[in-house]
C-alpha cells in the first residue's frame, strides 16, 4: 500500500516526473458529484470524498488515492 500512497512513477506512462499535487495550506482536495437535473448543474455539498491527488508532468494524468476506500 505504501507504493500507492507515495507512487514513484506514473501508472499511465511510467514517467518518474510524478508527484503529490499539494493543495493550498489548510485545504484538501475533494471528489464530489454534480446534480445535472438542475440548470445550471449544482454541486452536491454532502457528497464529498477527500482524495490525495498525484499528477504526471509528462502525460498530464491525475491519480486519486482514497485512504478510506476498502473492500467490505
N, C-alpha and C positions, 0 to 999 in steps of 0.2 A: 504493500500500500504506500510506502514511502515514495516509491518511484512515481506514483500518481500525484501525490501531494506536491512533490518537487521534481517535475519531469525535467530531464536534461536535453531532450530532443523532441522536435515536433513529430507527432504521430502521423501527420499528413505527408510531409516532405522529408523528414529525417534531419532537418537543419538543427544545429546547436544554437542558432540565433533565436532562442525560445526562452521566455521568462515570464514570471509573475507580472501581471498588469496591476500596478498599485493605484488604488483609488485615492482621492483626497484624504488628508488626515482626518480621522474620526468618522469616516464613512466606509461603506462596503457596497459591493455590487449585489443586485437582487434580480433574479429572473422572475418575471411576472406574466400575467395573462392580460389580454385586452378583450373587452366586450365589444364585438363587432356588430351586434344588433343595434347599437346606438349610432347616431350620426351627429357629430363625428365619433369614431370609436373611442371608448374610455378605458383607462387603466382600472383594473380591479385591485383596489388598495389592500385587500386582505389575502391576496393570492401569492404574495412574495415568498421566494425561496432564496436564501442567501447562498451565493456562489463565490468561489475563488476563481479568478479568470487568469488564464495563461495565454500568451499570444506569440505568434511566429512573425518575425520581421521579414522573412523571406517570402512566404506564401500568403500571409495575412490570416491564417486560420486561427480562430479562438477556441480554446478548450476550457470547459467549465468543470470544476470539481465541487461536489456537494458532500460535505462531511457527514451529514445526517442520512444520506441515501444508503439503505441497507436492504438486503433480501429479507423477506419475512419467513 
